[in-house]
Amino acid sequence: MASVIRVNFWPRPGVPEPSAARAHGRRFRWVVDAMLPLAMTITAAIGVLLPTSLPTAARIALFAFALAVILWSTTSINAAYVALAALLLLILAGGSPQEQLYDALASDVIWLMIGAFVLGGAVQKTGLAARITQLVVARARTVRQMFWLLTTVLIPLSFFIPSTSGRAAVAIPVFRSIADAAGDRRITRALALLMPTVILVATITTLIGAGSHLIANNLLSQIAGQRISFARWALYGVPFGVAASYASCWVIMRLFLDRERLGRELEVPQRINRPLSRAERSTLLVAAAMVLLWTTENWHGFGVATVATVGAMLLTLPGAGVLSWKDGLRAVSWNLIIFVGAALVLGQTLIKTGAAQWIIDQAFAVSGIAGAGSGLLSLLLLAFISLTSHIYMTSHTARAAALVPPILYLANSLDLNPIAVLFISTVGMDYCLTFPVSSKALLMFQELEVETYQPADLLRLSSVLLLVHLGLIVIFYYCYWRWIGLAL
């Protein structure tokens, strides 16, 4: 029996055509996307605004903070926009004086970030970082040697470029050179995983490695009256960052490359053969002086923000600097600056109104960590909470703004060392390797014009590295950190 093809020249009443249906769905997609954050906001409002035991200012601060966390976690709205909107809501509702809006950019953290970004811009524009990276990598004779050398040269970039995406931008031209020389899809995939992974796990080596470090350190100063110096942070973080980077390199080679590919001969062309230019020499001199002054702050008395600002002025000096003033300003991530300023004020308000203590009493008690004592269970729970925080909050700086105040109050309630709690939790929050959206550095390598890695590859890697990082935290705590002042 022959099949019958029915052609409908007229659409049935009430049934939209496929194209119209798609357009209709797109038009109202925002309703579906808004349902979860709206439901969570209503729930937060009921849970936060109703308790009469809290002062009005504390309830308003809690709601503004909860709204920011919800939008950071469930929407794609820019994190800085959300932070600034939450701050304005806090001020307009009477939860904080309006002077806080102007004081948001007056912190020394802001000036440190501005100076560090100008330094990073100079390192990138002069090509100094790319030159050093390629010079070292060009010495590799096999794929295995190239992976180890590349890991070695990427680790110290955190001291000169304070943005993971900035470090990724420097590394991408080197990636292209190696990928062209390798000519193998599996090597390219492993390389595209290695470079952002090292960039991310080496972030902990330095105080300026991420804006979240500066937020955390500032909140530590407000809550506990203590601050981790640049040199002390390096003492705590460099050994862990180096160990985690090399461990990550080893895992990537074992998971994604076979023995034949690892032993394959490789010749990476050195594209920069000219001697150091005047701009490169000047940048190298200023960068070395800044790092030296940062690490010797206790001797000369000049704060890291002051040193960073002087360095930025030298790098943009008219007629002698390596950047024009306008280029220096363009190198600054003003989006991150606004986010940090607004997040700091939100954190300060939580602390001053007593709202942060309420968060500890209500939220962290259900996790079981409050009764864990100060032993291995406390360390494991703290590490696990911070290591997995990137799964439900993709913004690195947002994680610090949301988690640091309650974590520090938790340390106070359990009579734990606040510096140890802060640093160990920051180590965990720096880990963000499960999904490409967890970090701009991961996205930059995934979205290159050549085929790099798939989300399934990253998920496979993270399933191993998460356990590796958890083990490293425990090993470093018992074998190193607790002996140099980080005992819980």
Beta strands, then each sheet from edge to edge (+ up, - down):
end
